[in-house]
Amino acid sequence: MTAVMGLGLAALGRPGYLTLGHGESIGADRSVDGLQQRCHEVCDAAWAAGIRWFDAARSYGRAEEFLASWLTRRAIGPAEVTVSSKWGYTYTADWKVDVEVPEVKDHSAAALARQWPESDALLGPWLRLYQVHSATLDSGILTDTRVHRDLAGLGVPIGLSVSGPLQAETLRRALPIEVEGVPLFSAVQATWNLLETSVGAALAEAKAAGWTIIVKEALANGRLAEPGRAPALLGARPDVTALAAAVHQPWADVVLSGAATVAHLWSNVAALTESTGQDLDGLSSLARDPRDYWAERGALRWT
């Protein structure tokens, strides 16, 4: 059984993002109204393509707001869609693109107390998963029992997203966390792509434990998206091949498209019916050392 595709709104809720080519895709109109219209258009295309999972975050600019307005305008009922969002980062770019610090991480109880009501006010009827945004070994979230209790009391399923070269270790540390004898987390959103495969075994362990597995950055922030930029091994439609590789992982439940345009979305969706045209094992040579991969990602410029 292959995974379904979801739509992640990281590139649609704010005027700048680090995906290669983002600035060209977004174009000149980066006003709030202009980006809301673009977000709605891509969400419309996703819905028409059969996508029913939409992922946002407090730090994705106005992504939660844009998504809520789209759901309301389209009169999409809570039972028709799965919406996930995340807390733990605050958007600090003030609708600018070239700023030194576009978002700030804070996994404290105070940050949760501030951000959860904001997410709930916008997405409450539709929200089915609330995730710690980019949990890491050094962010404190894995040992903060106060935050664990607060998360368990929200009344929605709790997940976490993981990032960085120690994704697998972070996930394995999170697997046994409980609150009053009940597992705290039931889902993980991890970066897995043909360049960064190091978390795969840990994702299989989480799947075996009954967790929902969500793949983000399957196109490596654009590095696997376009001919001439992606490795030639991926063929004429590298985004389709790269996404198909993620969709066919045995532990994957949802693979997020990060499309910023309707054309990108429709191209990405082709991965659902793509056999990849290649033996997946033949693509394993693309995998990088995770330290090198994340260093390169960290150097990407927001556009």
Secondary structure, 3 states (H helix, E strand, C coil): CCCEEEEECCCCCCCCCCCCCHHHHHCCCCCHHHHHHHHHHHHHHHHHCCCCEEECCCCCCCHHHHHHHHHHHCCCCHHHCEEEEEECEEECCCCCCCCCCCEEECCCHHHHHHHHHHHHHHHCCCEEEEEEEEECCCCCCCCCHHHHHHHHCCCCCEEEEECCCCHHHHHHHHCCCEECCEECEEEEEEECECCECCCHHHHHHHHHCCCEEEEECCCHHHCCCCCCCCCHHHCCCHHHHHHHHHHCCCCCCEEEECCCCHHHHHHHHHHHHCCCCCCHHHHHHHCCCHHHHHHHHHCCCCC
